[in-house]
Amino acid sequence: MAVVLALFLISSGNVFAKELVNGIDANFPPFAYVDKSGNPSGFDIDAVNWIAKKMDFTVKHQPMDWDGIIPNLVAKKIDFIASGMSITPERRKMVNFTIPYWEIKQVFVSKKDAALTVDQVLKGNNRLGVQRGTSEAEWLKDTAAKKGWNFKLVYYDSAPLAIEDVLNGRIAAAAMDDAPAIDAAGKKPIKILGTFGMPNEQFGYAVRKQDTKLLNTLNKGLKMLMADPHWNELVKKYLRK
């Protein structure tokens, strides 16, 4: 009977039959990153840990390259993505998203003492850094072609790596979500130049198209968390310091 029950749980896609793996960006503070001790940390990590406890499943956070994270999800190498992922029409073609839990806007950052404007970054033949595989990378590439902007895009594995090249002068500015930009500006001599015309986006957790039980579980957990005082504690800790 125990064997039959186990086979039933596996065949029916019960999301609690095994440990779930959350694919994360290893260097996207404050939402997801690996800390100095080698442990996954950040807003999304703490949020998912809370949800897992409340919804009675176990979770492992697996760092991986961002530009391959959705293919890894589709290939069943991970179970979901909770790591500051923007909900976009292109991504909706490949995965399903939970309810939105945070809204972000995209900004340029530069050295703190740089005499640059957003317009100069776009039209001044500058080298502009951006993380590969992001919605802002695609938007900047497509919009530059339409509007004739003459910056050169330089691609990085993470926004913090782009910031390091801003500081050492290899690029004039970097494009990224405002939350990691604000986080970095509190730690390094950089400044936020402003937004550059890309529409605001919302973050959600991504799951495979067929994993409706997992989607419902994460949605229920997110709603519980956002209604709980712990949500505001996480926001204060990571996003509004």
C-alpha positions, 0 to 999 in steps of 0.5 A, a space after each residue: 500500500 505504501 508503494 502504491 501511495 508513493 507512486 500515486 503522489 509522484 504520478 499525480 504531480 504532488 508538489 510536496 512529494 520532494 524537495 522543490 528547487 528554486 533557481 536564483 540569480 547568485 548576484 542580484 541584491 537585495 532580492 537574491 544573492 549568495 552571502 559571504 558565508 556561501 549561503 543564499 540570501 535576500 528578500 526572495 530567499 527569505 520570502 520563499 522560506 517563509 512560504 515553504 514553512 507555511 505551505 508545508 514543503 521544503 525548498 533548496 535555492 540553486 544559483 545559476 546563470 540568469 540568461 539560462 534560468 528559464 531554459 533550466 526551468 523548462 528542462 525540469 532542472 529546477 522547479 520554480 524561479 523566485 529571484 526578482 524576475 520581471 513578468 514580461 509577455 515574452 516570458 509568459 510564452 514560456 512560463 506561468 507567473 504568480 501574482 505580482 509582488 513588487 513593482 520596479 523601474 529601470 534606471 541608469 547608474 554612474 560614478 557619483 562624480 560623473 557629469 552625465 545625464 540620461 540623454 547623454 548616456 543614450 546619445 553620446 556614443 557611450 559604453 553602457 553596461 547591462 546584465 545579459 538575459 534581462 528585460 532591460 537588455 532587450 528593451 535597450 537593444 530594440 529601442 536603440 535600433 528604432 530611435 538611432 541611439 548610439 551607445 554600445 551595450 556591454 553585457 555582464 553576468 550580473 548588475 554588480 559586475 557592471 557597477 564595478 566597471 562603472 567605478 573603474 571607468 570601463 563603461 560610462 553607466 549601467 542599466 538595471 532595476 531600481 532596487 539593486 541600484 538603490 542597494 548599491 548606491 548605499 554601499 559604493 560611490 555611485 549615483 542614480 541618473 534616473 529612468 530612461 523611458 522603459 515602462 515599469 515592470 512587476 516581479 513574480 515567481 515563474 513556474 512551468 506551464 503544466 505545474 498548476 498545483 505549484 502555481 496555486 501553492 505559491 500564489 496562496 503562500 504569497 497572499 498569506 505572506 503579503 497579508 502578514 506583518 512579516 512582509 513589512 519586516 522583509 520590505 524594511 530589511 531589504 528594500 526600504 532601509 
